[in-house]
Structures are given as structure tokens and as C-alpha cells.
Amino acid sequence: QVQTVESGGDSVHPGGSVRISCTASDYYAIGWFRQAPGKEREGISCLDLTTGDTYYTDSVKGRFTSTRDNVKKTVYLEMTGLRPDDTAVYYCVTDSWRDGSKCRASGHWGQGTQITVSS
């Protein structure tokens, strides 16, 4: 059974940085989604099956980086240059992939972790 566990939620000032992590036995294609208050869940990082690289949506490209520790079966999302509109609950999910300009997922979801960016 796959269990997806997240950690690392925080409150930060604009321009700050936070790293969150996700551990799962089926960790290879973990993607990251977020849901801001009153908005739909948005995929922000996932696996590009064509290239094997990590795909990032325009809203986070250049600021967020997803890395993988194969020994710990953990994926990290390093978030820098945080802005108030990055405030959301962040979720990891297994079996996630790029579909055009979007990320899709069909696996197990983490419980979510709150990131709040405010001055």
C-alpha cells in the first residue's frame, strides 16, 4: 500500500524560501499541486514522460525546484522568491505527469501542507 506523507509547511514573508517534502514508497513520479482559497487545485510540477525531466508551470518556473532522494524515497519542493499569491495548501501526489501545459495525477495524495506568504 502506498502512503504519501508530507512535511514542511510554514508561514513566510514575501521573498522568502521554504522546502517541503513528500515521502512515498512509489515516489518516482511524484508531482506537486496546490490549492489556494476559493480556487481550484492547480498542478505546478510533474514528470514530463517524453523527456524524463521535471515540468513546471509558468506560475512557478524559475522559482520552484523539485528534487528526488532515491535512498530516502523522498521528493522535495524547494520554493524561493515566494509571493503572496503562492499562499495555498500544497499537495504531493504519486503517478503524476505532464499533459500539455497542465499536470495530471492518478495516484495517492498526501494530506496537504499549508504555505502562507504574507508581510
Secondary structure by P-SEA (a helix, b strand, c coil): cbbbbbcccccccccbbbbbbcccccccbbbbbbbcccccccccbbbcccccbbbbcccccccbbbbbbccccbbbbbbcccccccccbbbbbcbbbbcccccccccccccbbbbbbcc
